[in-house]
Amino acid sequence: MSQMLMSVLAQADRIAGDGAELGAVAAVAPARGPGTDAGAGFASSLKDVLQAVDAQAHAASEQLAAVDSGRSNDLVGAMLASQQADLSFSMLLQVRNKVAGAVDELIKLQL
């Protein structure tokens, strides 16, 4: 799963680079939604989400390892944590694919 995370991080860096190139062409104000800082950009938000998903995956892995080694008998909790981490990662990949597609479409636009 760490190879997939590294792939997502590489794609996030590529998207951030593409966004910087687009920002140089046309000045675009960052989106300000609820719960975001005024200075926080999309790249920092994406990195925060990546770190949260990675932490969730590590926590689920630790819970499964505890059940496997006999330190814990919470099999249901470990399985739920594992499924939640898997779902979070799948959703993150879908968001990444949508953002990459949107960036590609923006790059193709004629100015």
N, C-alpha and C positions, 0 to 999 in steps of 0.2 A: 504494500500500500504506500510505502514511502516513495517508490518510483513514480507512482501516480501523483503524489503530492508534489514531487520535484517537477513533474511535467506541468502541473497546474501553476506552480510558482513561475516556471519559465514562460508560460503563456501569459501570466499576469504581468511579468516584466515586459514582454513584447507588446501587450496591450497598453501598458503605461507609456512605453516609448512611442507607440503610434499616436497615443493621445497627446503626447508632448509635441509631436510633429504637427498634429492638427491644431493644437493650441497656438503654434507659431504662425500658422496660416491665417487663422481667424480666432480672435480673442473670444473665448467662451467662458462665461461665469460658471463656477461650479454649482451644482444643484444643492439646494439647502432644504432638506426635508426635516421632518420632526426627529429630534434626537441627534442631530449632527452638529458639529462645531462649525463656526463660520469659516475657519481656515482649513478644515479637513477636506481633502480631495477624495476622488473616487479610488485612486491607487492605495491610499492609506486605509480607506474603509475595506477595500478588498483584501489587503494584507491582514487586517484585524480579523476578518471573517475566516481567512485561511488558517490563521493561528488558532482560532476558536475551534474550527473543525478538526484540526490536527490534535488539539488538546483533548477533544471529545473522543477521538479515535484511540489515543493513548490511554485514556481513562477506561474505555471499554476493554481494551486489550489487557490492562492490568486486572480488571475484574474477572475476565475469562481466565487469566493465568492463576488468579487466586482460587477460582473454582477447580481448575485442573490440578493444582497442587494440594488441594484439600484444606487450604487456609480458610475458605469460605464455603458455605453451603447455599448461597443465594444464586442458584442457577437461573432462575427467572429474571432476577435483576440484571445479571450479567448478559443474558440473551437480549433483554430489552435495550440495554445500553449499546450492545453491539448493533442491533437493528437500527437504533436511533442514529448512531455514528455512520452507518452505511447509508441511511436515507439522507443525512446531512451532506455527505460527500457526493451523493448522486445529484442532489439539488444544486450543490456548488458547481458541479460539472455542467449542468444544464444552463446555469447563469453564465458561466464562462463561455460556453458555446454561443449563447445569444449575444453576449457582448462582443465576442470576436467577429460574429457575423455582422453586427451593427457597425463595428469599426471598419470592416472590409467594405461595407456599403458606403460608408462616409468617404472612404478613400477613393472610391470609384466615381464620386460625384464630380461633375464638371463645375468649376468655379468661374 
